[in-house]
Amino acid sequence: MSKTSKRTSIVMPGPREDKAITAAAKADSDAQPLTPKQLKSMIPLRALRGRPKTGNAKQLVSVRYSREVLEYFKATGEGWQSRMDSVLRQYVTRQSRRA
């Protein structure tokens, strides 16, 4: 059974209504339109959402591990994927020193 959307539909104003809204905004000293400089300095909301970007971004991959390895790390609790990454990084560091 599909769920009905609870989002309200947005109806855009027509040209006449848009002119009336613009005229009302210009007449209100507290609601002046933004200047081109102000518009240029604005940051899109989606750029502000989520975690901050890091210089050391991780890459999403699909890997198969043995059941024992996954059970071990999952049993260590929340953050098991980061711990697994840490163990693999330590291995890489040790192997790099040998070379």
Backbone as a ProteinNet text record, in pm:
[ID]
protein_1_A
[PRIMARY]
MSKTSKRTSIVMPGPREDKAITAAAKADSDAQPLTPKQLKSMIPLRALRGRPKTGNAKQLVSVRYSREVLEYFKATGEGWQSRMDSVLRQYVTRQSRRA
[TERTIARY]
83.8	0	88.7	65.7	151	101.1	197	163.1	139.2	42	18.3	116	156.7	253.3	186.5	255.8	202.2	253.7	334.8	387.1	276.4	277	179.9	232.1	142.1	186.1	204.7	307.6	339	283	206.9	150.6	227.2	294.4	372.5	277.7	311.8	225.2	233.1	124.1	120.4	189.3	205.8	275.1	211.5	80.6	12.1	33.7	16.9	36.4	183.1	276.5	418.6	451.5	390.8	411.8	359.1	243.3	184.6	272.7	328.7	416.7	542.9	601.6	723.7	698.7	585.7	553.2	535.3	471.1	450.3	583.6	673.2	803.6	885.7	882	958.1	903.1	773	712.2	745.3	781.7	815	963.8	996.8	1137.4	1215.6	1146.3	1213.7	1231.7	1174.5	1180	1225.6	1339.3	1391.6	1453.1	1443.4	1504.4	1656.6	1714.1	1858.5	1932	2046.2	2129	2203.9	2252.8	2331.3	2452.1	2515.4	2629.2	2585.1	2469	2417.9	2383.1	2320.8	2284.4	2408.4	2514.3	2637.9	2706.6	2693.1	2760.5	2685.7	2566.4	2487.4	2544.4	2532.5	2581.2	2459.8	2454.1	2340.3	2330	2209	2186.3	2249.4	2242.8	2296.5	2447.1	2516.4	2660.6	2688.6	2589.9	2608.6	2563.2	2491.9	2436.3	2538.2	2517.1	2599.6	2729.5	2813.1	2941.7	3032.9	3123	3220.4	3310	3350	3437.6	3576.4	3638.2	3772	3870.2	3995.3	4098.5	4131.4	4086.5	4115.9	3984.9	3913.7	3783.3	3798.3	3705.4	3707.1	3631.9	3663.4	3603.3	3511.9	3394.1	3298.3	3335.3	3351.3	3381.8	3298.9	3290.5	3222.5	3329.1	3336.4	3438.5	3371.8	3423.6	3371.8	3473.7	3427.1	3510.9	3454.7	3538.4	3490.5	3394.1	3306.2	3206.3	3272.6	3384	3452.3	3505.7	3562	3616.9	3504.2	3395.7	3283.8	3222.9	3203.2	3146	3234.8	3366.5	3458.8	3444	3451.6	3446.7	3309	3202.6	3067.9	3045.6	3108.3	3094.1	3161.5	3250.2	3316.9	3226.4	3108.8	3010.8	3013.1	2942.6	2929.5	3067.4	3083.6	3212.2	3303.6	3248.4	3330.9	3395.5	3329.5	3387.6	3510.7	3505.8	3622.2	3737.1	3705.3	3811.1	3873.1	3790.1	3841.1	3933.5	3894.4	3977.6	4111	4106.4	4226.9	4323.7	4269.2	4353.2	4417.9	4340.9	4394.9	4500.7	4479.5	4579.1	4710.2	4698.9	4819.5	4895.4	4823	4885.5	4959.3	4894.6	4956.1	5082.7	5077.4	5194	5310.7	5282.1	5388.4	5447.8	5362.5	5411.5	5492.7	5455.4	5526	5667.5	5682.1	5814.4	5908	5850.9	5932.8	5989.8	5917.2	5958.7	6074.4
-117.5	0	124.3	214.1	333	439.5	513.1	620.9	748.3	824.8	951.6	1055.5	1143.3	1246.2	1350.2	1390.7	1492.2	1630.7	1638.3	1767.3	1850.3	1977.1	2064.8	2106.5	2121.4	2162.6	2314.3	2357.9	2500.3	2555.5	2661.7	2726.5	2856.7	2867.7	2986.7	3100.2	3223.4	3335.4	3363.8	3414	3453.1	3588.5	3634.7	3762.5	3881.2	3889.3	4000.6	3996.6	3878.3	3862.5	3887.5	3844.2	3865.5	4014.7	4090.6	4237.1	4301.3	4255.3	4311	4280.6	4160.6	4122.8	4207.1	4222.3	4302.1	4447.2	4503.2	4642.3	4659.3	4564.3	4572.1	4562	4476.1	4460.8	4588.5	4651	4774.6	4890.5	4887.6	4993.5	4979.7	4861.1	4835.3	4860.3	4960.1	4995.1	4885.1	4796.7	4688	4563.2	4564	4444.6	4480.4	4545.1	4583.7	4462.5	4457.5	4346.7	4345.8	4228.5	4216	4277.8	4335.5	4392.8	4279.4	4303.7	4199.8	4154	4246.7	4211.3	4115.7	4143.3	4056.1	3918.1	3914.3	3786.3	3703.6	3770.1	3699.8	3641.1	3707.2	3660.8	3548.3	3515.3	3411	3272.4	3181.9	3044.6	2952.3	2862.5	2770.3	2687.2	2662.8	2588.3	2449.8	2382.7	2247.1	2244.7	2357.7	2364.6	2369	2403.8	2414.8	2290.6	2201.5	2084.1	1972.4	1883.3	1764.4	1790.1	1691.3	1701.3	1795.7	1861.4	1945.4	1858.7	1912.2	1839.9	1828.8	1713.4	1694.2	1679.9	1708.2	1690.7	1543.8	1459.6	1317.2	1240.2	1266.8	1204.5	1055	978.4	834.1	802.6	688.6	648.7	529.3	534	424.9	312.5	191.6	74	-43.4	-144.3	-266.9	-374	-430.8	-529.2	-646.5	-765.1	-883.1	-927.1	-939.6	-986.7	-1117.3	-1195.6	-1321.6	-1290.4	-1383.7	-1366.7	-1341.5	-1412.8	-1399.8	-1257.3	-1200.5	-1064.5	-965.2	-975.1	-882.5	-899.4	-1023.3	-1046.8	-987	-1003.6	-949.5	-797.8	-729.8	-582.8	-531.2	-594.7	-551.1	-571	-673	-700	-592.5	-513.8	-407.6	-285.6	-287.7	-180.9	-73.6	34.4	145.3	199.7	232.1	282.3	171.8	51.1	-63.1	-41.8	30.4	53.4	143.1	242.4	329.4	251.8	162.2	80.4	-12.2	-66.2	-153.4	-73.7	47.7	135.7	162.8	184.9	212.4	94	-27.2	-147.3	-161.5	-137.8	-148.7	-40.9	79.7	187	149.2	91.3	48.6	-56.5	-148.3	-251.8	-187.3	-94.4	-26.5	47.8	114.4	187.8	92.5	-21	-118.5	-175.4	-205.3	-261.1	-158.1	-30.9	75.3	90.7	73.6	87.4	-25.2	-142.9	-257.8	-240.8	-171.6	-158.2	-63
0	0	0	-90.2	-96.5	0.7	52.1	144.8	65.8	107.2	39.8	91.9	4.6	41.6	129.4	236.1	326.2	289.6	183.8	141.5	78.2	111	48.9	-87.2	-181.6	-314.8	-315.1	-384.6	-391.8	-522	-509.7	-626.7	-648.5	-761.7	-792.5	-833.4	-793.7	-830.9	-980.5	-1033.5	-1173.5	-1190.3	-1313.6	-1338.2	-1264.8	-1264	-1198.6	-1046.8	-989.7	-844.9	-807.3	-892.3	-867.2	-865.5	-958.4	-961.3	-834	-786.7	-665	-543.7	-538.6	-427.4	-430.8	-549.2	-564.2	-525.7	-569.2	-536.8	-385.8	-321.3	-176.6	-103	-152.1	-88.8	-103.3	-219.9	-242.5	-159	-130.8	-51.4	97.7	141.1	281.6	302.4	384.9	405.8	477.6	548.4	618.6	531.3	413.3	328	187.7	177.2	46.5	-23.5	-156.7	-230.5	-208.6	-216.3	-198.8	-317.5	-288	-393.8	-463.6	-585.5	-652.8	-568.8	-496.2	-411.6	-300.7	-238.4	-132.8	-188	-304.6	-365.5	-396.5	-444.7	-480.4	-357.2	-242.4	-120.9	-49.4	-94.7	-28.9	-58.2	40.3	28	23	-77	-83.1	45	90.3	213.9	208.9	94.8	87.2	110.9	88.7	114.8	264.3	344.6	489	563.8	496.3	563	572.4	667.8	681.3	754.9	753.2	820.2	744.5	816.5	746.5	657.6	544.5	453.2	515.4	499	552.4	437.1	465.4	365.3	344.8	438.4	434.2	418.2	310.3	289.2	264	316.5	296.1	167.2	109.5	-16.5	6.5	-50.1	-36.6	-132.3	-78	-159.7	-110.8	-192.7	-154	-135.5	-14.9	18	88.7	66.3	135.6	240.2	365.4	475.6	526.7	591.1	648.8	762.9	789.3	894.1	1029.4	1056.5	1185	1205.5	1099.9	1110.1	1138.5	1064.2	1086.3	1224.6	1267.7	1400.3	1509.3	1493	1592.7	1603.1	1489.9	1494	1535.5	1489.6	1529.8	1679.4	1735.9	1879.6	1964.3	1904.1	1980.4	1997.6	1936.5	1957.6	1850.4	1880.6	1786.3	1748.7	1622.4	1574.7	1525.5	1507.3	1466.9	1331.7	1241.5	1109	1118.6	1206.5	1225.9	1288.4	1381.3	1442	1338	1250.8	1145.5	1052.7	1020.9	938.8	1008.4	1138.7	1216.2	1212.1	1228.2	1224.1	1086.1	982	845.8	819.8	872.1	856.7	925.8	1046.3	1119	1038.3	978.4	896.3	779	711.7	597.1	641.3	755.2	806.3	833.1	897.7	926.9	798.5	701.1	575.3	497.3	506	434.7	490	621.8	684.6	642.7	618.7	578.1	437.9	354.7	213.7	195.1
[MASK]
+++++++++++++++++++++++++++++++++++++++++++++++++++++++++++++++++++++++++++++++++++++++++++++++++++

